Amino acid sequence: MTRRYLVVYESGPTNLSGFAPDVPGCASTGSSLEEMRKNLREALEFHLEGLLLDGQPIPAATTHMVEVPDQGFAEWLDVTLPVREAVSA
């Protein structure tokens, strides 16, 4: 099962950084947009699995609008939920 999170990317001098407002404490970087998407998806999936293992709820995807920084943009990113969350959802 997947969940679609709104993610925000920002360009830096040598790379991109990204985060999902609905998943506090999880961010990633990449040297290209493709790498950034891959790294952020992996970071989010790992973070969500860790939350579940700690007995914490998986954050709902509720953000639909964000303020985008200069030199940045936002998009939807599909993330695979941990198996136990997908079964109980």
VMD Tcl script that builds the backbone (N, CA, C; Angstrom):
set m [mol new atoms 267]
animate dup $m
set s [atomselect $m all]
$s set {name element resname resid chain x y z} {
  {N N MET 1 A 0.846 -1.174 0.000}
  {CA C MET 1 A 0.000 0.000 0.000}
  {C C MET 1 A 0.896 1.243 0.000}
  {N N THR 2 A 0.473 2.231 -0.728}
  {CA C THR 2 A 1.252 3.468 -0.777}
  {C C THR 2 A 0.423 4.627 -0.224}
  {N N ARG 3 A 1.135 5.674 0.132}
  {CA C ARG 3 A 0.513 6.922 0.548}
  {C C ARG 3 A 1.230 8.039 -0.180}
  {N N ARG 4 A 0.489 9.030 -0.610}
  {CA C ARG 4 A 1.049 10.163 -1.353}
  {C C ARG 4 A 1.230 11.340 -0.396}
  {N N TYR 5 A 2.497 11.746 -0.219}
  {CA C TYR 5 A 2.825 12.894 0.622}
  {C C TYR 5 A 3.240 14.069 -0.256}
  {N N LEU 6 A 2.838 15.261 0.146}
  {CA C LEU 6 A 3.329 16.471 -0.490}
  {C C LEU 6 A 4.744 16.703 0.029}
  {N N VAL 7 A 5.700 16.876 -0.874}
  {CA C VAL 7 A 7.095 17.104 -0.483}
  {C C VAL 7 A 7.566 18.436 -1.050}
  {N N VAL 8 A 8.515 19.032 -0.358}
  {CA C VAL 8 A 9.073 20.323 -0.755}
  {C C VAL 8 A 10.558 20.134 -1.007}
  {N N TYR 9 A 11.016 20.629 -2.145}
  {CA C TYR 9 A 12.433 20.580 -2.500}
  {C C TYR 9 A 12.982 21.999 -2.540}
  {N N GLU 10 A 14.243 22.114 -2.187}
  {CA C GLU 10 A 14.915 23.407 -2.268}
  {C C GLU 10 A 16.291 23.202 -2.883}
  {N N SER 11 A 16.645 24.063 -3.817}
  {CA C SER 11 A 17.955 23.985 -4.461}
  {C C SER 11 A 18.986 24.735 -3.645}
  {N N GLY 12 A 20.126 24.080 -3.432}
  {CA C GLY 12 A 21.260 24.721 -2.791}
  {C C GLY 12 A 22.365 24.914 -3.806}
  {N N PRO 13 A 23.500 25.416 -3.366}
  {CA C PRO 13 A 24.597 25.663 -4.305}
  {C C PRO 13 A 25.114 24.397 -4.990}
  {N N THR 14 A 25.062 23.255 -4.281}
  {CA C THR 14 A 25.626 22.032 -4.858}
  {C C THR 14 A 24.677 20.845 -4.844}
  {N N ASN 15 A 23.481 21.000 -4.263}
  {CA C ASN 15 A 22.566 19.860 -4.195}
  {C C ASN 15 A 21.136 20.339 -3.973}
  {N N LEU 16 A 20.239 19.378 -3.839}
  {CA C LEU 16 A 18.846 19.629 -3.488}
  {C C LEU 16 A 18.594 19.040 -2.107}
  {N N SER 17 A 17.692 19.642 -1.358}
  {CA C SER 17 A 17.241 19.055 -0.106}
  {C C SER 17 A 15.729 18.949 -0.178}
  {N N GLY 18 A 15.164 18.051 0.603}
  {CA C GLY 18 A 13.732 17.867 0.554}
  {C C GLY 18 A 13.181 17.341 1.856}
  {N N PHE 19 A 11.881 17.596 2.063}
  {CA C PHE 19 A 11.189 17.116 3.251}
  {C C PHE 19 A 9.701 17.036 2.957}
  {N N ALA 20 A 8.985 16.294 3.800}
  {CA C ALA 20 A 7.529 16.201 3.730}
  {C C ALA 20 A 6.976 16.871 4.985}
  {N N PRO 21 A 6.213 17.949 4.857}
  {CA C PRO 21 A 5.685 18.643 6.032}
  {C C PRO 21 A 4.894 17.748 6.987}
  {N N ASP 22 A 4.272 16.702 6.477}
  {CA C ASP 22 A 3.480 15.816 7.324}
  {C C ASP 22 A 4.316 14.803 8.104}
  {N N VAL 23 A 5.612 14.730 7.813}
  {CA C VAL 23 A 6.485 13.757 8.487}
  {C C VAL 23 A 7.649 14.520 9.125}
  {N N PRO 24 A 7.407 15.145 10.275}
  {CA C PRO 24 A 8.457 15.935 10.927}
  {C C PRO 24 A 9.688 15.084 11.252}
  {N N GLY 25 A 10.840 15.696 11.103}
  {CA C GLY 25 A 12.089 15.038 11.461}
  {C C GLY 25 A 12.698 14.195 10.370}
  {N N CYS 26 A 12.110 14.189 9.203}
  {CA C CYS 26 A 12.637 13.385 8.107}
  {C C CYS 26 A 12.951 14.289 6.927}
  {N N ALA 27 A 14.197 14.256 6.477}
  {CA C ALA 27 A 14.644 15.055 5.339}
  {C C ALA 27 A 15.736 14.286 4.611}
  {N N SER 28 A 16.060 14.739 3.423}
  {CA C SER 28 A 17.116 14.090 2.649}
  {C C SER 28 A 17.709 15.083 1.664}
  {N N THR 29 A 18.800 14.668 1.032}
  {CA C THR 29 A 19.460 15.489 0.022}
  {C C THR 29 A 19.789 14.623 -1.185}
  {N N GLY 30 A 20.121 15.283 -2.282}
  {CA C GLY 30 A 20.540 14.586 -3.487}
  {C C GLY 30 A 21.209 15.558 -4.436}
  {N N SER 31 A 22.047 15.030 -5.315}
  {CA C SER 31 A 22.779 15.894 -6.246}
  {C C SER 31 A 21.997 16.174 -7.525}
  {N N SER 32 A 20.916 15.430 -7.764}
  {CA C SER 32 A 20.049 15.660 -8.924}
  {C C SER 32 A 18.615 15.438 -8.476}
  {N N LEU 33 A 17.671 15.843 -9.289}
  {CA C LEU 33 A 16.269 15.652 -8.943}
  {C C LEU 33 A 15.927 14.165 -8.827}
  {N N GLU 34 A 16.419 13.358 -9.729}
  {CA C GLU 34 A 16.153 11.921 -9.676}
  {C C GLU 34 A 16.702 11.318 -8.389}
  {N N GLU 35 A 17.943 11.691 -8.053}
  {CA C GLU 35 A 18.551 11.173 -6.824}
  {C C GLU 35 A 17.802 11.692 -5.598}
  {N N MET 36 A 17.373 12.942 -5.641}
  {CA C MET 36 A 16.633 13.520 -4.518}
  {C C MET 36 A 15.335 12.768 -4.286}
  {N N ARG 37 A 14.587 12.501 -5.336}
  {CA C ARG 37 A 13.335 11.755 -5.200}
  {C C ARG 37 A 13.580 10.368 -4.607}
  {N N LYS 38 A 14.577 9.683 -5.129}
  {CA C LYS 38 A 14.909 8.339 -4.642}
  {C C LYS 38 A 15.315 8.388 -3.171}
  {N N ASN 39 A 16.212 9.314 -2.819}
  {CA C ASN 39 A 16.690 9.405 -1.448}
  {C C ASN 39 A 15.580 9.791 -0.472}
  {N N LEU 40 A 14.722 10.730 -0.877}
  {CA C LEU 40 A 13.654 11.151 0.019}
  {C C LEU 40 A 12.624 10.043 0.191}
  {N N ARG 41 A 12.291 9.336 -0.878}
  {CA C ARG 41 A 11.357 8.208 -0.757}
  {C C ARG 41 A 11.927 7.164 0.210}
  {N N GLU 42 A 13.200 6.816 0.054}
  {CA C GLU 42 A 13.832 5.837 0.948}
  {C C GLU 42 A 13.858 6.346 2.388}
  {N N ALA 43 A 14.179 7.623 2.577}
  {CA C ALA 43 A 14.224 8.203 3.925}
  {C C ALA 43 A 12.843 8.166 4.574}
  {N N LEU 44 A 11.820 8.521 3.819}
  {CA C LEU 44 A 10.464 8.507 4.364}
  {C C LEU 44 A 10.029 7.089 4.719}
  {N N GLU 45 A 10.292 6.138 3.851}
  {CA C GLU 45 A 9.908 4.752 4.125}
  {C C GLU 45 A 10.632 4.222 5.357}
  {N N PHE 46 A 11.902 4.528 5.497}
  {CA C PHE 46 A 12.682 4.103 6.663}
  {C C PHE 46 A 12.145 4.772 7.930}
  {N N HIS 47 A 11.866 6.067 7.848}
  {CA C HIS 47 A 11.349 6.824 8.989}
  {C C HIS 47 A 9.987 6.283 9.429}
  {N N LEU 48 A 9.098 6.016 8.488}
  {CA C LEU 48 A 7.776 5.495 8.822}
  {C C LEU 48 A 7.871 4.118 9.460}
  {N N GLU 49 A 8.776 3.287 8.964}
  {CA C GLU 49 A 8.982 1.967 9.565}
  {C C GLU 49 A 9.477 2.107 10.999}
  {N N GLY 50 A 10.400 3.046 11.231}
  {CA C GLY 50 A 10.901 3.284 12.583}
  {C C GLY 50 A 9.807 3.770 13.524}
  {N N LEU 51 A 8.947 4.652 13.045}
  {CA C LEU 51 A 7.824 5.105 13.871}
  {C C LEU 51 A 6.945 3.934 14.274}
  {N N LEU 52 A 6.626 3.087 13.308}
  {CA C LEU 52 A 5.776 1.938 13.570}
  {C C LEU 52 A 6.428 1.001 14.581}
  {N N LEU 53 A 7.718 0.742 14.427}
  {CA C LEU 53 A 8.430 -0.137 15.353}
  {C C LEU 53 A 8.477 0.440 16.761}
  {N N ASP 54 A 8.461 1.767 16.871}
  {CA C ASP 54 A 8.448 2.430 18.175}
  {C C ASP 54 A 7.042 2.577 18.739}
  {N N GLY 55 A 6.054 2.052 18.038}
  {CA C GLY 55 A 4.682 2.144 18.508}
  {C C GLY 55 A 4.024 3.489 18.245}
  {N N GLN 56 A 4.629 4.292 17.375}
  {CA C GLN 56 A 4.088 5.607 17.037}
  {C C GLN 56 A 3.185 5.491 15.812}
  {N N PRO 57 A 2.203 6.371 15.707}
  {CA C PRO 57 A 1.337 6.328 14.528}
  {C C PRO 57 A 2.053 6.844 13.281}
  {N N ILE 58 A 1.651 6.329 12.144}
  {CA C ILE 58 A 2.153 6.805 10.861}
  {C C ILE 58 A 1.405 8.100 10.543}
  {N N PRO 59 A 2.115 9.201 10.277}
  {CA C PRO 59 A 1.432 10.463 10.000}
  {C C PRO 59 A 0.541 10.384 8.760}
  {N N ALA 60 A -0.638 10.951 8.900}
  {CA C ALA 60 A -1.548 11.045 7.753}
  {C C ALA 60 A -1.004 12.083 6.776}
  {N N ALA 61 A -1.362 11.924 5.537}
  {CA C ALA 61 A -0.975 12.890 4.504}
  {C C ALA 61 A -2.089 13.928 4.408}
  {N N THR 62 A -1.967 14.995 5.186}
  {CA C THR 62 A -3.033 15.993 5.250}
  {C C THR 62 A -2.667 17.321 4.595}
  {N N THR 63 A -1.386 17.572 4.378}
  {CA C THR 63 A -0.963 18.836 3.786}
  {C C THR 63 A -1.298 18.847 2.296}
  {N N HIS 64 A -1.958 19.920 1.855}
  {CA C HIS 64 A -2.308 20.063 0.444}
  {C C HIS 64 A -1.783 21.358 -0.151}
  {N N MET 65 A -1.238 22.213 0.714}
  {CA C MET 65 A -0.716 23.491 0.240}
  {C C MET 65 A 0.464 23.870 1.143}
  {N N VAL 66 A 1.539 24.354 0.523}
  {CA C VAL 66 A 2.714 24.779 1.276}
  {C C VAL 66 A 3.274 26.054 0.669}
  {N N GLU 67 A 4.018 26.772 1.482}
  {CA C GLU 67 A 4.768 27.903 0.953}
  {C C GLU 67 A 6.094 27.361 0.445}
  {N N VAL 68 A 6.364 27.587 -0.802}
  {CA C VAL 68 A 7.565 27.039 -1.441}
  {C C VAL 68 A 8.677 28.084 -1.381}
  {N N PRO 69 A 9.868 27.680 -0.928}
  {CA C PRO 69 A 10.979 28.631 -0.857}
  {C C PRO 69 A 11.447 29.060 -2.251}
  {N N ASP 70 A 12.111 30.218 -2.310}
  {CA C ASP 70 A 12.757 30.620 -3.559}
  {C C ASP 70 A 13.696 29.499 -3.985}
  {N N GLN 71 A 13.796 29.277 -5.272}
  {CA C GLN 71 A 14.636 28.210 -5.830}
  {C C GLN 71 A 14.169 26.829 -5.388}
  {N N GLY 72 A 12.885 26.692 -5.117}
  {CA C GLY 72 A 12.355 25.402 -4.711}
  {C C GLY 72 A 11.059 25.095 -5.423}
  {N N PHE 73 A 10.513 23.910 -5.165}
  {CA C PHE 73 A 9.220 23.528 -5.706}
  {C C PHE 73 A 8.656 22.395 -4.864}
  {N N ALA 74 A 7.393 22.097 -5.077}
  {CA C ALA 74 A 6.726 21.022 -4.343}
  {C C ALA 74 A 6.097 20.056 -5.343}
  {N N GLU 75 A 5.946 18.805 -4.912}
  {CA C GLU 75 A 5.276 17.794 -5.733}
  {C C GLU 75 A 4.773 16.693 -4.811}
  {N N TRP 76 A 3.967 15.821 -5.372}
  {CA C TRP 76 A 3.485 14.658 -4.638}
  {C C TRP 76 A 4.470 13.505 -4.829}
  {N N LEU 77 A 4.736 12.777 -3.740}
  {CA C LEU 77 A 5.656 11.641 -3.785}
  {C C LEU 77 A 4.956 10.431 -3.177}
  {N N ASP 78 A 4.844 9.352 -3.942}
  {CA C ASP 78 A 4.240 8.110 -3.444}
  {C C ASP 78 A 5.269 7.345 -2.627}
  {N N VAL 79 A 4.844 6.941 -1.429}
  {CA C VAL 79 A 5.719 6.237 -0.491}
  {C C VAL 79 A 5.049 4.930 -0.100}
  {N N THR 80 A 5.810 3.849 -0.111}
  {CA C THR 80 A 5.285 2.553 0.320}
  {C C THR 80 A 5.223 2.524 1.835}
  {N N LEU 81 A 4.043 2.203 2.372}
  {CA C LEU 81 A 3.879 2.136 3.820}
  {C C LEU 81 A 4.424 0.825 4.344}
  {N N PRO 82 A 4.869 0.805 5.620}
  {CA C PRO 82 A 5.309 -0.455 6.213}
  {C C PRO 82 A 4.166 -1.466 6.149}
  {N N VAL 83 A 4.494 -2.731 6.031}
  {CA C VAL 83 A 3.498 -3.778 5.818}
  {C C VAL 83 A 2.455 -3.792 6.928}
  {N N ARG 84 A 2.868 -3.709 8.182}
  {CA C ARG 84 A 1.884 -3.771 9.273}
  {C C ARG 84 A 0.922 -2.588 9.204}
  {N N GLU 85 A 1.374 -1.403 8.787}
  {CA C GLU 85 A 0.487 -0.249 8.643}
  {C C GLU 85 A -0.467 -0.479 7.486}
  {N N ALA 86 A 0.014 -1.046 6.410}
  {CA C ALA 86 A -0.837 -1.271 5.237}
  {C C ALA 86 A -1.946 -2.265 5.579}
  {N N VAL 87 A -1.650 -3.278 6.392}
  {CA C VAL 87 A -2.645 -4.283 6.764}
  {C C VAL 87 A -3.696 -3.685 7.694}
  {N N SER 88 A -3.290 -2.813 8.626}
  {CA C SER 88 A -4.230 -2.269 9.597}
  {C C SER 88 A -4.959 -1.032 9.101}
  {N N ALA 89 A -4.571 -0.478 7.950}
  {CA C ALA 89 A -5.177 0.773 7.472}
  {C C ALA 89 A -6.554 0.568 6.896}
}
mol reanalyze $m
mol bondsrecalc $m
mol representation Tube
mol addrep $m
